[in-house]
Amino acid sequence: GKLTVKDCSVIANQGSVITGAAYAGGIVGYASSNSTLNGNTVNNINIDATSCAAGGIAGIMLATGSADSNTVKNVTLTAGHENWQNSVAAIIGCMTDGTITVSNSTIENVTPSAVVGSAHADHPTSPVAKVQARIGDKYYTTFVAALAAAQASETITLLDNVTLAETTKNKKAITLDLNGKTVTGANGAIVFNVNAATTIKNGAIKGNKSGTSDGLINIYADLNLNSVTVETSKINALRFKAGDCVATLEECNVTGAFKGYGGSVWEIKSGTYKASSTAINDQLNGTASISGGTFHYEIAEDE
């Protein structure tokens, strides 16, 4: 059933240890669905999960649970099993598939200091899931779920690499912080259809979408790419699908062609761009404004 723990303190003597055979937490090992853990404090203790996950407040939290205004200080967390080394975090060790909310946390001198841990996906009986993304205080086990939940002006931050088997569409003006992670389109999938003004930054987008009618990213609205690697083994990395849009690229590394559309504008400020055919194809009356960057045309051996 639902668990509620509020304003509980665990303050230990130096060298004290909490050990759990499976899930270990400073307040609770296993927080069931819809649990609420608010205003709790854990200080000066080591937490060790011998076989699964360890968290400063809870070892595991099931979907739709929440943890607000918790404090964890002077804590070292460990997971004994080699497959659970990522399921160790300052507040929640790991979570089940879905969404949890972790807000207003105070974390000081905690190892590791991540707020929510991520389980490994290869454990056949594991009820937990990797945490792929967050929006503010909300953590999501899939990027697709985070994208569906995102509201205008919000930022999705990736917490793990993502593989997409199908095209994703964003219909709200958002920022996607790749956070050094990679989004890969599997089996020829389009990675993004950009249907509203979007900023994508700090990571990589890769795939092998073939054909000339689509790109790895299809652009229907203004797009800002900043410090992003876009890499396709096929033809188009980026393709406008509508006019009167601007794609701004800064400090990007793009392998693959650009394809314009009537009224579309490429605004390239810096970066490196490689293509085995025309890098910027304006046959559909798109235009380009280039103020910086390096361009490479890769000529095949038989040319």
Disulfide bonds with the S-S distance in Angstrom:
none
